[in-house]
Amino acid sequence: MAQYIIRRLLITIPVLFGILTLVFVIAHILPGDPCHILLGERANAQVCGDFNHRFGFDRPVFDQYVTYLGNFAHGDLGSSFRTSRSVTSLLLERLPMTVELSIYALIFATTVGILLGVISAVRRNSKVDVATMAFANLGVSIPVFVLGLLLAFVFAILLKNTPISLPPSGRLSPGISIIPLATRWGLTNDHGFIRGVVDFLSNMYTVNALLSAQWSIFFDGLRHMILPAIALGTIPLAIIARITRSSLLDVLGLDYIRTARAKGLAEPAVVRRHGMPNAMLPVVTIVGLQVGGLLSGAVLTETVFNLAGVGKAVFEAIEGHDFAIIEGFTLVVAIGFLLINLLVDISYAYLDPRIRPS
Amino acid sequence: MAAAVPPADLVADSFATARPASLWRDTLRNVLRQRNARVGLVILGFLVFFAIFADVLSSYDPTTVLFSAGEKRLTPPCIHVLGCPSTQVEHLFGIDQNGRDEFSRVIHGSRVSLYIGFVTVGFSIIIGTLIGLVAGYAGGWVDTILMRIMDVLLTFPTLLLAISIVAVLGYGLVNAQLAIGIVAIPVYSRIMRASVLTVRSSDFVIASRALGASAAALIFRRILPNALTPIIVAGTLDIGGAVLNVAALSFLGIGAQPPLAEWGSMIGTNGISFIFNAPYLIAAPGIALSLTVFGFNLLGDGVRDALDPRLNR
């Protein structure tokens, strides 16, 4: 088991190195002049010379690469071309919102997706199955931004003043504000790792409200998360439903399931106790693979619902041609994606004992 | 002992009625047998029809501003048979924020989407196939280096890597297509490499090599045609995704640039600010875009099921 985890960790190192190199290649070697892109008509030889010197673009490529790796090792992702603000601090400030949204979207996609997949597989070829799979096909075809705007239109405009109306933008209703956990817990003078974690949790408003038992704020924050989470989670939901269905159908056709049925076990118990555990392995893989999609979908969802997460920061960076922020975010997400898939691989060892000795 | 010989007319007759086997005809028949594929083909049939006859079907040029004709921005749809007064000029999907006829723009958008889908995936297939062929045929360190690069590309979420590439190359439809195309290359290179490795050790390839066929002849005459099926399946499945991703880049303002009638950019420029007072400007391109992607996805599913019987259930 330990050997498996160590081997998996060792495989991750060259991939991490590859990710860092690819982002460097995109930012520094692909044709495209940041100075001209950023400054447009104001760019001239003098201004661009200063600009390239300030950001080190006039140095040899290998020097730039070494500096870039060194900075990364220190957690420095460079600074914004426009505001000179550190990209790391900007991402840390915005990341909790995106993580919070992604968690809700993933919970929605996983629970509903697996449920629909199981129903489809158990009632194979029934009307429910056909309808679910048609929904799954449609779900992967509707762009996140179209679905987001559609949901906003239905729940904020058509259903306005009804009990099921939902807010189309923002994180909390006007007039409601939330006190940072650090202030509440008297940690304002602390600046260490714990303060960082507390600030991170604090910026996830529903978590903050939950930890400080402010129920009205918790439910208000949750209401604001529903539409973005549905918009972001629908594509993963559809994919998870399809994989669950096909994986469970495979398993339900195996001999040991027939044995379970033959010994008189009720069908729900056959599916739950014998079918599901073995059908879950591909589903776990797919759930892990969806995380990257969720984080890039956040760029679209946060833009539609006006949520100040990293996705919105990337959109603002796109508008301002500030690609230092875009590269920083791409790097963070790719590495996050890599680590999550590492966790997924390690979780296999728990789910499937056959993997352990190999 | 005399062997039993069938009557000459029977032999001739059986040759006359048996049509020569054709891979493409069999494939087409198998594809058409899939319900998903039939629905997908109908939807795409409409799309192709709209794309071909866009100029005939739409009353206005998609980029012409109609202020001089007395039209006001954000005019809601006016359809005479649904009770819109006949004194008013008919605009099926209304007028957009720049005074252009939305219906004409949506119809012309079908051309742009078809072009985006096929060109983007075509680019990925050509480059990915070449990389896969070289890696699979050459083997050794060439294979290792190329495939590790592909592995790294696969680690990135599609849209995000594409945003990074477009941010560096500059905003525009061609660069957006290029970015989405680059991101999809690893899929094809891996499929092609796997196919090459399988086909390379087949008897007919070994026989060709023994007959003195050159490397290029082996690759392009023997290996490539036999490895194309999985590429076609993956390509068909990918077109919908390519249309979706390029539309997402256009929505963010870094793909197709106005005044080009591209559905993603039409939603982007209208969407967020006009959802409250002009939802029809989002509904029309939004539905068109979703249906197009839906059609390609259904066709892709059908082609996969038809060409890969193992997945057929």
Chai-1 contact restraints between the chains, C-beta under 6 A:
chainA,res_idxA,chainB,res_idxB,connection_type,confidence,min_distance_angstrom,max_distance_angstrom,comment,restraint_id
A,G18,B,V152,contact,1.0,0.0,6.0,A-B,restraint_1
A,I19,B,V152,contact,1.0,0.0,6.0,A-B,restraint_2
A,I19,B,T155,contact,1.0,0.0,6.0,A-B,restraint_3
A,L22,B,V152,contact,1.0,0.0,6.0,A-B,restraint_4
A,I26,B,S164,contact,1.0,0.0,6.0,A-B,restraint_5
A,I26,B,V168,contact,1.0,0.0,6.0,A-B,restraint_6
A,L30,B,V168,contact,1.0,0.0,6.0,A-B,restraint_7
A,G32,B,V168,contact,1.0,0.0,6.0,A-B,restraint_8
A,G32,B,L169,contact,1.0,0.0,6.0,A-B,restraint_9
A,S141,B,S290,contact,1.0,0.0,6.0,A-B,restraint_10
A,S141,B,V293,contact,1.0,0.0,6.0,A-B,restraint_11
A,S141,B,F294,contact,1.0,0.0,6.0,A-B,restraint_12
A,S141,B,N297,contact,1.0,0.0,6.0,A-B,restraint_13
A,I142,B,S290,contact,1.0,0.0,6.0,A-B,restraint_14
A,P143,B,L244,contact,1.0,0.0,6.0,A-B,restraint_15
A,P143,B,A247,contact,1.0,0.0,6.0,A-B,restraint_16
A,F145,B,F251,contact,1.0,0.0,6.0,A-B,restraint_17
A,V146,B,G286,contact,1.0,0.0,6.0,A-B,restraint_18
A,L149,B,G271,contact,1.0,0.0,6.0,A-B,restraint_19
A,L149,B,I275,contact,1.0,0.0,6.0,A-B,restraint_20
A,L149,B,I282,contact,1.0,0.0,6.0,A-B,restraint_21
A,A152,B,I275,contact,1.0,0.0,6.0,A-B,restraint_22
A,F153,B,I275,contact,1.0,0.0,6.0,A-B,restraint_23
A,F153,B,P279,contact,1.0,0.0,6.0,A-B,restraint_24
A,G292,B,P157,contact,1.0,0.0,6.0,A-B,restraint_25
A,G293,B,P157,contact,1.0,0.0,6.0,A-B,restraint_26
A,S296,B,P157,contact,1.0,0.0,6.0,A-B,restraint_27
A,S296,B,L159,contact,1.0,0.0,6.0,A-B,restraint_28
A,S296,B,L160,contact,1.0,0.0,6.0,A-B,restraint_29
A,L300,B,A248,contact,1.0,0.0,6.0,A-B,restraint_30
A,I318,B,L252,contact,1.0,0.0,6.0,A-B,restraint_31
A,I318,B,I254,contact,1.0,0.0,6.0,A-B,restraint_32
A,F323,B,A167,contact,1.0,0.0,6.0,A-B,restraint_33
A,I326,B,S164,contact,1.0,0.0,6.0,A-B,restraint_34
A,I326,B,A167,contact,1.0,0.0,6.0,A-B,restraint_35
A,T330,B,L160,contact,1.0,0.0,6.0,A-B,restraint_36
A,T330,B,S164,contact,1.0,0.0,6.0,A-B,restraint_37
A,V333,B,L160,contact,1.0,0.0,6.0,A-B,restraint_38
A,A334,B,T155,contact,1.0,0.0,6.0,A-B,restraint_39
A,A334,B,F156,contact,1.0,0.0,6.0,A-B,restraint_40
A,L338,B,T155,contact,1.0,0.0,6.0,A-B,restraint_41
